[in-house]
Amino acid sequence: MSRLPSLKYRDVVACLRRHGFEYLRPGKGSHEFWINRRTGKITMVACHPGDIPRGTLRAIIAQTGLSADEFLE
């Protein structure tokens, strides 16, 4: 996939849950930590209205250890 689609917070969380991530704890402000207990990977997601910027989405995907195509399945 050459370009990441625009995703909202709820879409990112749905992808995270599909790959075994669960809510861990709140972060600063409107941020949340999500963990995959099987792999030990932790990522932080901002809970903001509107689309998550593509660069931020790329960072979230990298923190999960998945490729963009795997993440978006």
C-alpha positions as a LaTeX table, in Angstrom:
\begin{tabular}{lrrr}
\hline
Residue & $x$ (\AA) & $y$ (\AA) & $z$ (\AA) \\
\hline
Met1 & 0.00 & 0.00 & 0.00 \\
Ser2 & 1.59 & 3.26 & $-1.07$ \\
Arg3 & $-0.55$ & 5.70 & 0.90 \\
Leu4 & $-2.18$ & 5.24 & 4.25 \\
Pro5 & $-5.87$ & 6.06 & 4.35 \\
Ser6 & $-7.26$ & 8.71 & 6.69 \\
Leu7 & $-8.39$ & 7.01 & 9.88 \\
Lys8 & $-10.24$ & 8.29 & 12.90 \\
Tyr9 & $-9.45$ & 7.30 & 16.49 \\
Arg10 & $-12.19$ & 4.66 & 16.57 \\
Asp11 & $-10.85$ & 3.06 & 13.34 \\
Val12 & $-7.31$ & 2.85 & 14.75 \\
Val13 & $-8.60$ & 1.33 & 18.00 \\
Ala14 & $-10.60$ & $-1.25$ & 16.01 \\
Cys15 & $-7.42$ & $-2.25$ & 14.13 \\
Leu16 & $-5.48$ & $-2.46$ & 17.39 \\
Arg17 & $-8.13$ & $-4.69$ & 18.98 \\
Arg18 & $-8.19$ & $-6.96$ & 15.93 \\
His19 & $-4.46$ & $-7.56$ & 16.46 \\
Gly20 & $-4.73$ & $-8.36$ & 20.17 \\
Phe21 & $-4.12$ & $-4.94$ & 21.71 \\
Glu22 & $-6.07$ & $-3.83$ & 24.75 \\
Tyr23 & $-6.40$ & $-0.55$ & 26.59 \\
Leu24 & $-3.66$ & $-0.23$ & 29.22 \\
Arg25 & $-3.96$ & 3.20 & 30.83 \\
Pro26 & $-4.46$ & 6.88 & 30.11 \\
Gly27 & $-1.50$ & 9.03 & 29.13 \\
Lys28 & $-1.11$ & 12.79 & 29.32 \\
Gly29 & $-4.07$ & 14.79 & 28.08 \\
Ser30 & $-6.21$ & 12.83 & 25.66 \\
His31 & $-3.66$ & 10.10 & 24.93 \\
Glu32 & $-4.07$ & 6.41 & 25.72 \\
Phe33 & $-1.61$ & 3.54 & 26.01 \\
Trp34 & $-2.52$ & 0.24 & 24.34 \\
Ile35 & $-0.67$ & $-3.05$ & 24.91 \\
Asn36 & $-0.47$ & $-6.42$ & 23.23 \\
Arg37 & 0.29 & $-8.75$ & 26.12 \\
Arg38 & 1.28 & $-11.59$ & 23.80 \\
Thr39 & 4.03 & $-9.61$ & 22.03 \\
Gly40 & 4.75 & $-7.04$ & 24.75 \\
Lys41 & 4.36 & $-4.17$ & 22.26 \\
Ile42 & 2.95 & $-0.88$ & 23.57 \\
Thr43 & 1.66 & 2.04 & 21.52 \\
Met44 & 0.15 & 5.40 & 22.36 \\
Val45 & $-2.92$ & 6.74 & 20.55 \\
Ala46 & $-4.33$ & 10.26 & 20.72 \\
Cys47 & $-8.08$ & 10.38 & 21.25 \\
His48 & $-8.89$ & 13.48 & 19.19 \\
Pro49 & $-11.83$ & 14.32 & 16.94 \\
Gly50 & $-11.13$ & 14.15 & 13.23 \\
Asp51 & $-8.54$ & 12.13 & 11.35 \\
Ile52 & $-5.24$ & 11.04 & 12.84 \\
Pro53 & $-2.38$ & 12.57 & 10.80 \\
Arg54 & $-0.69$ & 10.06 & 8.49 \\
Gly55 & 2.71 & 10.53 & 10.13 \\
Thr56 & 1.22 & 9.76 & 13.52 \\
Leu57 & $-0.57$ & 6.74 & 12.09 \\
Arg58 & 2.72 & 5.54 & 10.59 \\
Ala59 & 4.35 & 5.83 & 14.05 \\
Ile60 & 1.50 & 3.90 & 15.70 \\
Ile61 & 1.82 & 1.13 & 13.12 \\
Ala62 & 5.61 & 0.97 & 13.59 \\
Gln63 & 5.17 & 0.65 & 17.36 \\
Thr64 & 2.86 & $-2.35$ & 16.86 \\
Gly65 & 5.53 & $-4.24$ & 14.90 \\
Leu66 & 3.11 & $-4.83$ & 12.02 \\
Ser67 & 3.32 & $-3.72$ & 8.40 \\
Ala68 & 0.78 & $-1.17$ & 7.20 \\
Asp69 & $-1.04$ & $-3.84$ & 5.19 \\
Glu70 & $-1.24$ & $-6.19$ & 8.20 \\
Phe71 & $-2.45$ & $-3.39$ & 10.45 \\
Leu72 & $-5.23$ & $-2.37$ & 8.05 \\
Glu73 & $-6.52$ & $-5.93$ & 7.38 \\
\hline
\end{tabular}
